[in-house]
Structure formats: C-alpha cells, structure tokens
Amino acid sequence: MDEAHGTRTHRESPLLWVLYFLAYMSVLVRMFLRPVNEGTTGTPAYGLMAVFLALAVAQAILRWRSVWWTHAFLVLQSGVVFALLQTKPDADYYAMLYIGLSLVAARDLPDRPSIAWLAAFCVLLTLGLLLAYGAEEGASYIPTYIAGCLIVGLYGRASRKAEEARAQSDGLAAELGEANRRLRAYASQVEEAASAQERTALARELHDAATQTVFSMNLTAEAARMSLVDDPGRVPALLERLQELARDALAEMRTLVRELRPATIAEAGLVKSLERHAVVRERRDGLKVSIAVDGEERGGNGVKEALFRAAREALNNVVKHAGVREARLLLRFSDTEAAIEIRDAGRGFDPAASRGPESFGLLALRERLEELGGALSVEAAPGMGVVVAARVPIRREDS
C-alpha cells in the first residue's frame, strides 16, 4: 500500500461518498428535466456522463492500491468534465462535478497534492465556463463553483485529518495500555523485591539477636552439665542465667513477630503501635524516638499501616545513615488527612547531588502511598538532618 494511502483508515464515513455521487446524480437529473426549448444534451453528453460514472466506480474500488490511481482517475475525470462543459452552452451545471472531484482529492491525497488539485479544478472550471459562455456570463458562474470546490474540499480535508487523528489516538491508547501493563508488572516486581528485602532483614535480625541468644543458652547449658560433676555449687547460678537467656530469646522472637504482623495496628491503633516500635528501637538500636500527636487518631487500617511503614522505613534510615541516636516523630490527624513526619538532626545530604536510584523500601512505600492517593516527600540538607513526610487522605468511609 502506498505510504500516503497507508495512513488512511477503513472506517471512513459513507457520507463522503454520498456527497460525491450526489453531485453526479444532481447533474444527471438536470439533464433529464431540462425543458425541450433549451435544447438537449445529445448523445455525446450522455456518453461522457457514462464514462465519468464508470471512472468514479473504478476509483472507489482501486483507490486503496496506490496514490497514483487517485491521480490518474482525477486526470481522466477532470478532462471528462471539461469536455462536458463544451457540449452545450446552457449546461453550466456540469461544473458541479468538479465539486465532487474536490472532495475526493482532499479526502484521498496528502496536503500539498490535494491543494494542488483544488487549484487545478478552480482553473479548469474557470476556463471551461469562460469558453462555454463567454467572459460576461461565464464570470457570473465562476464564483459559485469555486466556492463550492473550496468548501467541499476543505470539508474532505478536515474529515481526513479527523480520521488520521482518531487512528493516532487509537494507537496511543494501545501503547498506553501496554505501558500500563508493563507498569503493573514492574510494580509487582518491586513489591516482590521489597518483600525479599524484608525477609533478608528478618534473617539478619534473627542472626544478630535471637540466634546469638540461643547460642549463649547452648553454652550455658553445656557449662551447667559439666559443673554437675566438677563444681555442683555453680549449677544454680548457671540455671538462673539460662532462664534469663530464654526470656531474652522469647522477647526477641515476639518483637520480630510483632513487626511482621501489621494487624497489630488494627488491634492496638497507630499511636500505640508506634510507641511500641519506639521502645523496640531504643532497646535494640539505641535510638530514642519522641512521639507527638496532633488531633484524634482516625483513618482506616490501610491508612494507618501505610503511615506505620513510613515511620519504620524512616527510622531505619536514621539508624543507618544519620549518625545520631535521636529522632522526632509527629502525627497529625484532620477530618480529611492523616500525616506523619519523621525528623532527625543528623548529617543529612545534598538533594541536588546524584544519589542513585531510590531504595526499594522508599520506592515501595511511595507507590503504596500513591495508590491510596497520598504522597511521600524527603527534605534534606548537609549537616541539617532529614525530614521524611508522608500523608494519606482519609475517605468518608474510613472516618
């Protein structure tokens, strides 16, 4: 298929061809209804009209193959119309066929060729009318037919542009659908990566805390067994130490399980869950977290869980990067929004500097907040600490 024709769509409006053949039928009706005293068109005119109709039908069938078919048919048809204008001086309405040809040229050809054909039709009908009627009478017909060619031609051009825009819009919609599918797949991969990171963090916590405690319990139990023979007096103290280690291991395991169960937020509330998390942070990492609350706690479980995850991720970054052992946490609740702000006075960083890709934790958190209609912001400056803020709208059903 020709490049110019390849941009067309098969969903063109049938109204265009109705208008095209309507011009032909109107001329044909005028030929049959003319009074006898004005003369008859004769056999040549009927023959030329039959040739024009045959060319029009062939054009409708073959026009899709190549743009050159359209040019060839327009050359032949415009010549037929010019010949028709010369058959009888009173047959000025033959010029109406140029209006139909203007529609085809503007509809089927690119911008420059279609404009060139519109100009050619205006020239041909001007010459044909002047030759058929003379300068004075012919000039009276010319403006009407030129206006008709231009109006119908511009309508055909606008129709072609509209179909091209619609085809482009459909293509963009398909591309957007594919991009959305890929984005969902990417979000799923990010979520899986975030889950894997949480599992890795859990394994590290088990190794650093509970596993070490269990190892100490094993050594203490072995020492108690050996002391039963060598020094029975040490056994009570060793058993007491073993009991303390068992309590510590149980507390560590409960802490880890609590962090893996966001359902406790629904059970205890966001403020209470953050207070418990602050206690765990201070005992485990030496990070002292002060909590302030502005407003009455509200919002659904999804809102509270998202804010809890924001606090946990921000406090993780404080421990890893801030170089301080204090952080402040502010919760704000209103009728329409819940927000949390985590602030530290650590070493901070330069936001303008290249920091590489966002961590999986922050990326997953940002996507989670955006799914809820919220947002995540990070403000920082060298030596001035970091402020992480998360906000989520509260819907009426969550109030």
Summary of the structure (lengths in Angstrom):
residues: 399
radius of gyration: 42.3
end to end distance: 61.2
largest distance: 145.1
contacts: 1185
relative contact order: 0.06
helix: 73%
strand: 9%
